[in-house]
Amino acid sequence: TLSGIVRDAQGGVLPGVTVTASGPALIGGPRSAVTGEAGGYSFQLPPGTYAVSYELAGFAPLKREGIAVQVARTARVDVELGVG
């Protein structure tokens, strides 16, 4: 599992952020989700190394690379988006 919370620079949660996970372990291409009311997102992913991008209108896009997802573990990636 890969999960986390997206916040703005003031620490407020950001609903509506498009989060996309990509990596060689994903058969069929990247997977996307949209953060909920509490700014959270979650993916069920096969073990592997992933790049995760975050996009929301009005904010600078962000990409995190080299995120390791292991069997029976939750990889937590909380991020902060700056104004674009």
N, CA, C and O atoms as CSV, one atom per row, in Angstrom:
chain,resi,resn,atom,element,x,y,z
A,1,THR,N,N,0.847,-1.191,0.000
A,1,THR,CA,C,0.000,0.000,0.000
A,1,THR,C,C,0.886,1.245,0.000
A,1,THR,O,O,1.922,1.292,0.663
A,2,LEU,N,N,0.458,2.239,-0.751
A,2,LEU,CA,C,1.100,3.558,-0.762
A,2,LEU,C,C,0.019,4.560,-0.394
A,2,LEU,O,O,-1.021,4.625,-1.049
A,3,SER,N,N,0.263,5.343,0.653
A,3,SER,CA,C,-0.742,6.312,1.082
A,3,SER,C,C,-0.076,7.564,1.621
A,3,SER,O,O,1.129,7.591,1.869
A,4,GLY,N,N,-0.885,8.599,1.798
A,4,GLY,CA,C,-0.367,9.833,2.348
A,4,GLY,C,C,-1.413,10.919,2.376
A,4,GLY,O,O,-2.578,10.698,2.046
A,5,ILE,N,N,-0.974,12.100,2.778
A,5,ILE,CA,C,-1.840,13.276,2.849
A,5,ILE,C,C,-1.144,14.415,2.109
A,5,ILE,O,O,0.069,14.597,2.220
A,6,VAL,N,N,-1.929,15.175,1.357
A,6,VAL,CA,C,-1.406,16.334,0.632
A,6,VAL,C,C,-1.900,17.590,1.341
A,6,VAL,O,O,-3.091,17.741,1.614
A,7,ARG,N,N,-0.960,18.488,1.634
A,7,ARG,CA,C,-1.274,19.739,2.332
A,7,ARG,C,C,-0.740,20.923,1.540
A,7,ARG,O,O,0.094,20.773,0.646
A,8,ASP,N,N,-1.246,22.114,1.893
A,8,ASP,CA,C,-0.689,23.336,1.311
A,8,ASP,C,C,0.404,23.868,2.237
A,8,ASP,O,O,0.683,23.277,3.280
A,9,ALA,N,N,1.019,24.985,1.851
A,9,ALA,CA,C,2.147,25.535,2.612
A,9,ALA,C,C,1.757,25.949,4.032
A,9,ALA,O,O,2.620,26.016,4.907
A,10,GLN,N,N,0.474,26.227,4.275
A,10,GLN,CA,C,0.024,26.615,5.607
A,10,GLN,C,C,-0.396,25.407,6.447
A,10,GLN,O,O,-0.813,25.565,7.594
A,11,GLY,N,N,-0.288,24.198,5.879
A,11,GLY,CA,C,-0.635,22.990,6.622
A,11,GLY,C,C,-2.065,22.530,6.437
A,11,GLY,O,O,-2.471,21.530,7.029
A,12,GLY,N,N,-2.843,23.243,5.623
A,12,GLY,CA,C,-4.223,22.833,5.359
A,12,GLY,C,C,-4.271,21.681,4.380
A,12,GLY,O,O,-3.470,21.623,3.447
A,13,VAL,N,N,-5.209,20.756,4.583
A,13,VAL,CA,C,-5.331,19.620,3.681
A,13,VAL,C,C,-5.881,20.073,2.329
A,13,VAL,O,O,-6.624,21.050,2.243
A,14,LEU,N,N,-5.503,19.346,1.277
A,14,LEU,CA,C,-5.920,19.701,-0.081
A,14,LEU,C,C,-6.733,18.590,-0.718
A,14,LEU,O,O,-6.160,17.622,-1.217
A,15,PRO,N,N,-8.061,18.704,-0.713
A,15,PRO,CA,C,-8.875,17.750,-1.459
A,15,PRO,C,C,-8.792,18.052,-2.954
A,15,PRO,O,O,-8.513,19.185,-3.345
A,16,GLY,N,N,-9.032,17.046,-3.787
A,16,GLY,CA,C,-9.093,17.248,-5.233
A,16,GLY,C,C,-7.762,17.195,-5.959
A,16,GLY,O,O,-7.701,17.496,-7.151
A,17,VAL,N,N,-6.687,16.816,-5.262
A,17,VAL,CA,C,-5.380,16.692,-5.901
A,17,VAL,C,C,-5.334,15.376,-6.678
A,17,VAL,O,O,-5.680,14.326,-6.138
A,18,THR,N,N,-4.909,15.427,-7.939
A,18,THR,CA,C,-4.727,14.209,-8.722
A,18,THR,C,C,-3.348,13.642,-8.396
A,18,THR,O,O,-2.326,14.300,-8.587
A,19,VAL,N,N,-3.344,12.401,-7.899
A,19,VAL,CA,C,-2.112,11.716,-7.519
A,19,VAL,C,C,-1.929,10.550,-8.485
A,19,VAL,O,O,-2.824,9.719,-8.635
A,20,THR,N,N,-0.764,10.488,-9.142
A,20,THR,CA,C,-0.502,9.436,-10.122
A,20,THR,C,C,0.761,8.673,-9.746
A,20,THR,O,O,1.827,9.258,-9.559
A,21,ALA,N,N,0.618,7.352,-9.640
A,21,ALA,CA,C,1.756,6.474,-9.351
A,21,ALA,C,C,2.150,5.757,-10.629
A,21,ALA,O,O,1.301,5.221,-11.340
A,22,SER,N,N,3.461,5.751,-10.917
A,22,SER,CA,C,3.945,5.050,-12.104
A,22,SER,C,C,5.213,4.280,-11.748
A,22,SER,O,O,5.974,4.678,-10.866
A,23,GLY,N,N,5.421,3.175,-12.450
A,23,GLY,CA,C,6.606,2.366,-12.223
A,23,GLY,C,C,6.548,1.096,-13.039
A,23,GLY,O,O,5.477,0.712,-13.512
A,24,PRO,N,N,7.687,0.432,-13.215
A,24,PRO,CA,C,7.745,-0.765,-14.047
A,24,PRO,C,C,6.909,-1.936,-13.517
A,24,PRO,O,O,6.553,-2.825,-14.291
A,25,ALA,N,N,6.591,-1.959,-12.227
A,25,ALA,CA,C,5.803,-3.057,-11.659
A,25,ALA,C,C,4.318,-2.954,-12.012
A,25,ALA,O,O,3.564,-3.906,-11.807
A,26,LEU,N,N,3.898,-1.812,-12.537
A,26,LEU,CA,C,2.480,-1.619,-12.863
A,26,LEU,C,C,2.179,-2.121,-14.270
A,26,LEU,O,O,2.607,-1.533,-15.264
A,27,ILE,N,N,1.448,-3.200,-14.330
A,27,ILE,CA,C,1.015,-3.726,-15.622
A,27,ILE,C,C,-0.207,-2.920,-16.046
A,27,ILE,O,O,-1.152,-2.771,-15.271
A,28,GLY,N,N,-0.195,-2.408,-17.256
A,28,GLY,CA,C,-1.318,-1.613,-17.730
A,28,GLY,C,C,-1.128,-0.120,-17.558
A,28,GLY,O,O,-2.024,0.662,-17.874
A,29,GLY,N,N,0.037,0.287,-17.056
A,29,GLY,CA,C,0.328,1.718,-16.981
A,29,GLY,C,C,0.072,2.331,-15.627
A,29,GLY,O,O,-0.295,1.639,-14.678
A,30,PRO,N,N,0.270,3.659,-15.539
A,30,PRO,CA,C,0.135,4.388,-14.272
A,30,PRO,C,C,-1.266,4.290,-13.681
A,30,PRO,O,O,-2.241,4.038,-14.388
A,31,ARG,N,N,-1.342,4.492,-12.375
A,31,ARG,CA,C,-2.632,4.531,-11.670
A,31,ARG,C,C,-2.809,5.904,-11.050
A,31,ARG,O,O,-1.861,6.508,-10.549
A,32,SER,N,N,-4.048,6.385,-11.096
A,32,SER,CA,C,-4.345,7.705,-10.540
A,32,SER,C,C,-5.441,7.616,-9.491
A,32,SER,O,O,-6.286,6.721,-9.517
A,33,ALA,N,N,-5.405,8.570,-8.570
A,33,ALA,CA,C,-6.440,8.724,-7.549
A,33,ALA,C,C,-6.573,10.215,-7.283
A,33,ALA,O,O,-5.700,11.002,-7.649
A,34,VAL,N,N,-7.665,10.596,-6.645
A,34,VAL,CA,C,-7.894,11.992,-6.276
A,34,VAL,C,C,-8.032,12.047,-4.761
A,34,VAL,O,O,-8.746,11.242,-4.164
A,35,THR,N,N,-7.336,13.012,-4.140
A,35,THR,CA,C,-7.412,13.121,-2.681
A,35,THR,C,C,-8.832,13.450,-2.237
A,35,THR,O,O,-9.563,14.180,-2.907
A,36,GLY,N,N,-9.199,12.891,-1.089
A,36,GLY,CA,C,-10.528,13.099,-0.534
A,36,GLY,C,C,-10.614,14.361,0.309
A,36,GLY,O,O,-9.709,15.195,0.300
A,37,GLU,N,N,-11.710,14.484,1.032
A,37,GLU,CA,C,-11.984,15.676,1.852
A,37,GLU,C,C,-10.874,15.971,2.866
A,37,GLU,O,O,-10.616,17.131,3.189
A,38,ALA,N,N,-10.219,14.914,3.367
A,38,ALA,CA,C,-9.161,15.085,4.366
A,38,ALA,C,C,-7.773,15.139,3.723
A,38,ALA,O,O,-6.762,15.072,4.422
A,39,GLY,N,N,-7.722,15.261,2.373
A,39,GLY,CA,C,-6.450,15.370,1.674
A,39,GLY,C,C,-5.707,14.058,1.512
A,39,GLY,O,O,-4.556,14.045,1.076
A,40,GLY,N,N,-6.354,12.952,1.859
A,40,GLY,CA,C,-5.686,11.654,1.823
A,40,GLY,C,C,-5.839,10.923,0.505
A,40,GLY,O,O,-6.790,11.140,-0.246
A,41,TYR,N,N,-4.873,10.046,0.241
A,41,TYR,CA,C,-4.924,9.169,-0.930
A,41,TYR,C,C,-4.352,7.813,-0.542
A,41,TYR,O,O,-3.616,7.698,0.438
A,42,SER,N,N,-4.693,6.785,-1.317
A,42,SER,CA,C,-4.190,5.448,-1.045
A,42,SER,C,C,-4.232,4.618,-2.318
A,42,SER,O,O,-5.198,4.676,-3.079
A,43,PHE,N,N,-3.174,3.843,-2.542
A,43,PHE,CA,C,-3.092,2.918,-3.673
A,43,PHE,C,C,-2.747,1.530,-3.147
A,43,PHE,O,O,-1.954,1.394,-2.215
A,44,GLN,N,N,-3.334,0.511,-3.737
A,44,GLN,CA,C,-2.885,-0.865,-3.526
A,44,GLN,C,C,-1.990,-1.183,-4.713
A,44,GLN,O,O,-2.470,-1.287,-5.842
A,45,LEU,N,N,-0.687,-1.338,-4.470
A,45,LEU,CA,C,0.283,-1.515,-5.548
A,45,LEU,C,C,1.109,-2.772,-5.329
A,45,LEU,O,O,1.340,-3.176,-4.190
A,46,PRO,N,N,1.556,-3.392,-6.421
A,46,PRO,CA,C,2.485,-4.506,-6.256
A,46,PRO,C,C,3.837,-3.982,-5.771
A,46,PRO,O,O,4.155,-2.812,-5.984
A,47,PRO,N,N,4.635,-4.830,-5.125
A,47,PRO,CA,C,5.957,-4.394,-4.670
A,47,PRO,C,C,6.783,-3.844,-5.826
A,47,PRO,O,O,6.738,-4.367,-6.939
A,48,GLY,N,N,7.528,-2.796,-5.553
A,48,GLY,CA,C,8.368,-2.191,-6.577
A,48,GLY,C,C,8.760,-0.783,-6.191
A,48,GLY,O,O,8.491,-0.331,-5.078
A,49,THR,N,N,9.401,-0.093,-7.123
A,49,THR,CA,C,9.811,1.292,-6.922
A,49,THR,C,C,8.984,2.183,-7.829
A,49,THR,O,O,8.818,1.894,-9.014
A,50,TYR,N,N,8.470,3.260,-7.273
A,50,TYR,CA,C,7.510,4.099,-7.984
A,50,TYR,C,C,7.912,5.569,-7.987
A,50,TYR,O,O,8.666,6.038,-7.135
A,51,ALA,N,N,7.377,6.273,-8.978
A,51,ALA,CA,C,7.386,7.735,-9.008
A,51,ALA,C,C,5.945,8.161,-8.784
A,51,ALA,O,O,5.026,7.565,-9.347
A,52,VAL,N,N,5.741,9.180,-7.972
A,52,VAL,CA,C,4.388,9.658,-7.676
A,52,VAL,C,C,4.335,11.155,-7.955
A,52,VAL,O,O,5.166,11.922,-7.468
A,53,SER,N,N,3.335,11.562,-8.755
A,53,SER,CA,C,3.177,12.978,-9.073
A,53,SER,C,C,1.873,13.498,-8.490
A,53,SER,O,O,0.900,12.761,-8.331
A,54,TYR,N,N,1.880,14.794,-8.174
A,54,TYR,CA,C,0.753,15.466,-7.518
A,54,TYR,C,C,0.429,16.716,-8.316
A,54,TYR,O,O,1.311,17.531,-8.587
A,55,GLU,N,N,-0.854,16.873,-8.698
A,55,GLU,CA,C,-1.250,18.037,-9.490
A,55,GLU,C,C,-2.600,18.576,-9.025
A,55,GLU,O,O,-3.544,17.822,-8.790
A,56,LEU,N,N,-2.666,19.907,-8.900
A,56,LEU,CA,C,-3.907,20.603,-8.574
A,56,LEU,C,C,-3.815,22.002,-9.151
A,56,LEU,O,O,-2.805,22.684,-8.978
A,57,ALA,N,N,-4.862,22.432,-9.835
A,57,ALA,CA,C,-4.886,23.773,-10.429
A,57,ALA,C,C,-4.581,24.818,-9.360
A,57,ALA,O,O,-5.124,24.771,-8.256
A,58,GLY,N,N,-3.698,25.771,-9.708
A,58,GLY,CA,C,-3.321,26.835,-8.792
A,58,GLY,C,C,-2.108,26.506,-7.941
A,58,GLY,O,O,-1.604,27.363,-7.215
A,59,PHE,N,N,-1.630,25.249,-8.029
A,59,PHE,CA,C,-0.467,24.826,-7.250
A,59,PHE,C,C,0.608,24.297,-8.190
A,59,PHE,O,O,0.306,23.784,-9.268
A,60,ALA,N,N,1.864,24.424,-7.773
A,60,ALA,CA,C,2.970,23.901,-8.572
A,60,ALA,C,C,2.931,22.374,-8.522
A,60,ALA,O,O,2.782,21.799,-7.444
A,61,PRO,N,N,3.062,21.708,-9.678
A,61,PRO,CA,C,3.083,20.246,-9.660
A,61,PRO,C,C,4.318,19.749,-8.911
A,61,PRO,O,O,5.345,20.426,-8.862
A,62,LEU,N,N,4.201,18.565,-8.334
A,62,LEU,CA,C,5.284,17.976,-7.559
A,62,LEU,C,C,5.445,16.521,-7.965
A,62,LEU,O,O,4.457,15.835,-8.228
A,63,LYS,N,N,6.692,16.045,-8.016
A,63,LYS,CA,C,6.946,14.641,-8.327
A,63,LYS,C,C,7.967,14.095,-7.344
A,63,LYS,O,O,9.016,14.699,-7.124
A,64,ARG,N,N,7.654,12.949,-6.755
A,64,ARG,CA,C,8.575,12.250,-5.861
A,64,ARG,C,C,8.961,10.941,-6.535
A,64,ARG,O,O,8.099,10.209,-7.021
A,65,GLU,N,N,10.259,10.647,-6.564
A,65,GLU,CA,C,10.731,9.438,-7.231
A,65,GLU,C,C,11.433,8.511,-6.248
A,65,GLU,O,O,11.841,8.927,-5.163
A,66,GLY,N,N,11.565,7.251,-6.645
A,66,GLY,CA,C,12.297,6.287,-5.828
A,66,GLY,C,C,11.548,5.830,-4.592
A,66,GLY,O,O,12.171,5.494,-3.586
A,67,ILE,N,N,10.223,5.810,-4.644
A,67,ILE,CA,C,9.425,5.386,-3.497
A,67,ILE,C,C,9.286,3.863,-3.536
A,67,ILE,O,O,8.726,3.303,-4.478
A,68,ALA,N,N,9.800,3.211,-2.508
A,68,ALA,CA,C,9.787,1.743,-2.449
A,68,ALA,C,C,8.516,1.249,-1.760
A,68,ALA,O,O,8.191,1.671,-0.651
A,69,VAL,N,N,7.807,0.349,-2.436
A,69,VAL,CA,C,6.629,-0.307,-1.865
A,69,VAL,C,C,7.009,-1.768,-1.638
A,69,VAL,O,O,7.428,-2.461,-2.565
A,70,GLN,N,N,6.860,-2.227,-0.400
A,70,GLN,CA,C,7.241,-3.591,-0.041
A,70,GLN,C,C,6.013,-4.418,0.314
A,70,GLN,O,O,4.947,-3.877,0.607
A,71,VAL,N,N,6.177,-5.727,0.284
A,71,VAL,CA,C,5.097,-6.655,0.626
A,71,VAL,C,C,4.668,-6.438,2.078
A,71,VAL,O,O,5.505,-6.306,2.970
A,72,ALA,N,N,3.354,-6.405,2.301
A,72,ALA,CA,C,2.758,-6.307,3.638
A,72,ALA,C,C,3.223,-5.082,4.434
A,72,ALA,O,O,3.255,-5.115,5.665
A,73,ARG,N,N,3.579,-4.010,3.736
A,73,ARG,CA,C,3.984,-2.765,4.397
A,73,ARG,C,C,3.263,-1.606,3.745
A,73,ARG,O,O,2.906,-1.672,2.568
A,74,THR,N,N,3.047,-0.543,4.504
A,74,THR,CA,C,2.467,0.671,3.954
A,74,THR,C,C,3.559,1.712,3.814
A,74,THR,O,O,4.198,2.096,4.794
A,75,ALA,N,N,3.770,2.169,2.576
A,75,ALA,CA,C,4.705,3.267,2.322
A,75,ALA,C,C,3.907,4.555,2.471
A,75,ALA,O,O,2.894,4.743,1.798
A,76,ARG,N,N,4.360,5.437,3.347
A,76,ARG,CA,C,3.642,6.690,3.616
A,76,ARG,C,C,4.411,7.845,2.996
A,76,ARG,O,O,5.593,8.044,3.278
A,77,VAL,N,N,3.724,8.606,2.143
A,77,VAL,CA,C,4.345,9.772,1.510
A,77,VAL,C,C,3.391,10.957,1.668
A,77,VAL,O,O,2.435,11.111,0.909
A,78,ASP,N,N,3.678,11.796,2.679
A,78,ASP,CA,C,2.929,13.040,2.874
A,78,ASP,C,C,3.694,14.140,2.156
A,78,ASP,O,O,4.919,14.211,2.247
A,79,VAL,N,N,2.969,15.003,1.437
A,79,VAL,CA,C,3.639,16.068,0.684
A,79,VAL,C,C,2.966,17.415,0.925
A,79,VAL,O,O,1.837,17.496,1.410
A,80,GLU,N,N,3.696,18.466,0.570
A,80,GLU,CA,C,3.200,19.831,0.654
A,80,GLU,C,C,3.315,20.458,-0.729
A,80,GLU,O,O,4.387,20.444,-1.333
A,81,LEU,N,N,2.218,21.005,-1.227
A,81,LEU,CA,C,2.229,21.673,-2.530
A,81,LEU,C,C,2.332,23.171,-2.330
A,81,LEU,O,O,1.624,23.754,-1.509
A,82,GLY,N,N,3.219,23.784,-3.089
A,82,GLY,CA,C,3.359,25.225,-3.072
A,82,GLY,C,C,2.472,25.859,-4.117
A,82,GLY,O,O,2.106,25.213,-5.099
A,83,VAL,N,N,2.125,27.112,-3.920
A,83,VAL,CA,C,1.293,27.832,-4.890
A,83,VAL,C,C,2.058,27.936,-6.201
A,83,VAL,O,O,3.258,28.212,-6.220
A,84,GLY,N,N,1.328,27.704,-7.313
A,84,GLY,CA,C,1.968,27.688,-8.638
A,84,GLY,C,C,1.982,29.002,-9.251
A,84,GLY,O,O,2.483,29.159,-10.365
